[in-house]
Amino acid sequence: MKIMSAMPAVRPSLIIRNRLALPWLMCLPLLLIVAACSQQGGPTDPAPDFELTLYGTETRQAGETLRLSDLEGKPVVLNFWFPSCPPCVAEMPEFERVFQQHRAYDVEFVGVQLVGIDTAEDGQNFVNEVGVTYALGPDEDDIITKYKVNGFPMTIFIDKEQNIVRRWQGVLNEEKMEEILGEILN
């Protein structure tokens, strides 16, 4: 008497193909993240005004208030971050370098910290440790919601007329920042 298996026979070629596909399937989440970290352009929209109480830096007094409307006539690089976000931390030195290079062109850099995972105190300690000198502060005005931030880091480029020109989700390097700044400075 012959016993029939309930499992169908599997061809070796199918096993090989599935094993070859496995690394690609494992990389799928990474590929989706990379796609999400690419540039996000779109039509020019007015940038919502906000109020940010700043951390103390070399260029700003602790407790000073900054409003986007006070920066009218200047391009603004608005970066959303938090201290325990590794990609946010990785791009901070590049932001500082580009800020220093563009100070003469009256470009404002503003960092808005998500508060929740990290406290405002963590943010100030991070700013002191890293030596960032541009304007940064904790989001106490729901700025993240106003700008529809859905991932970190996110950077929004605002022109002199206070219109959103470009959104970038994910890490930005110095070269790409320079390229985008070239577009809004012209």
N, C-alpha and C positions, 0 to 999 in steps of 0.2 A: 504494500500500500504506500502510495506516494502522498506526502503532505504538501499542500500548496501554501505558500506564504501569502499573507495578506499584503505584504509590502511589494510594490512593483520593483522589478529589476532596475538598477540604476546603471546607466552607461558610464564608463570611465571618462569619456570626453565631457560629459555633463559635470562630473565632479571637478575636473580640471578647470573648466570654464568658471564654475562657482568659486573655486579657490582663487582664481585670477581676479574675479570680480570682488572678492572680499576686501582687499585693500582699498579699492575704489569706494566701496560702500562705507568703509570705516572713515574715509576721507570726506564723505559727503557733508557732515556737519562743518568741517573746516572750510570746504568750498562755499558753503552757504554764508559762513561768517565773512570770508574774503569778499564775496559779492556784496554783502551788507556794508562792508568797510570802504567801498568805492565811493566816488563822488556822486553827489545827488544834486543835480542842477534843477532848474525849474524857472518859472516866471518870477519876475521881480515882484516881491510883496513888501509892503511897509513893515519895518521892524517894530514890534511892540515896545513901548517904553517900559522901563523898569527902574527900580531903585535897589541899590546894592550897598550894604554897609561893609566897608573894606577892612581887610587885614592890614596890619602895619607892614610896610615894605620900605625899601630904600627911596621909593618915589611917592609913597602914600602914607598918610597918617592912619593909625588904627582908629576905627570908628567913623572915619570920613564917609560921607554919603556920595555915591556916584549915581547919576541918572543918565540913561542913554540920551535923552533929549538935551542934556548939557553938552553932549559931544557932537551936536549937529555941525556939519561942515568938515568933519574928519572921518576917514574910513575907520571902521572898527572890526577887529578880529575878536569874536565872542566865543570863548572855549568853555565847554561844560565838562566837568571832571569831578573826581573825588580821590582822596589820598590812598585808599586801599585798592584802587583800580590799576593793575599793572600797566595796561596800555596808556592810561592817562599819565602815569609817572614817567613812562618811557619817553613821551613826547615833550614833557615840560622843559628840559634843557634846550631843545630845538626852538620852542616858542620863545624862550628867553633870548637866545641868540638873534632870532629874527626881530624881536622887539627892539633889541639894542641897535641893530642895523638900520631900523626904520624910524627911530625916534626923531631924527632930523626931518622926516617927511610928515610928521604930525599924525602918524597912524597910532590909534589907541588899541591896546590889547587888554581884554577884560576876561578874567577867569571866574566862572560861577561854579561854586562847589555844591554838589548834592549833599545835603545833610540828612543823616538817617543811619547809614552804615557807619559813617565817621561823623564825629562831632565838629562843631565850629572850632573848638580848641585843637582838635587833631589837624584841622586845616591850617590854622595859624602856625602850629608846630612844624608841619610839613613845609610851608612857605619859608619859614626861618631856616630849616635844615637844608633845603635845596637851593636857597638863595635867589628865588624868583623875585623880580623887582617891579613887574607891572601890576596893575590893579587886579586884586582878587578878593572874593568875599563869599560868605555862605548864602545860599538861596533862601531868603526869608520872605520873598515877594512872589513866590510861585513862578519864577522866571522859566523854569524848566517846562512847565505846562504851557506858558504863553508861547514858547518857541517850539513846542511839539517835539521835545527831545525824547527819542525812544531807544537810545543806546549811548554808551560812553566809551571813549570820549566822542564828543560831537563838537564841531567847530562851524560857526556861521560867520560869513563874511558880509559886512554891511557897508554900503557905499556912503559917500558924503551926504547924500540926500536922505539917509537912513532907510534905505531899501535893502532887503535881503537879496544879495546877488548870487551867493553860492552856499550850499550846505555840504559838509563833509563829515561822514560818520566813520569813525575809526582813527587810527593813528595817522598823524600828518608829519611828514619829514620836512626839513628845511627847504629842500629843492621844490617840493610841491607848494609849500606856503608862499615861497617867492614867486612862483608862477601865477598863483591865484591873486596875490597882492599886486602883481604887475597889471592884471586885468582891471582891478578896481582903482588903481592909482592913475590910470590913463584916462 
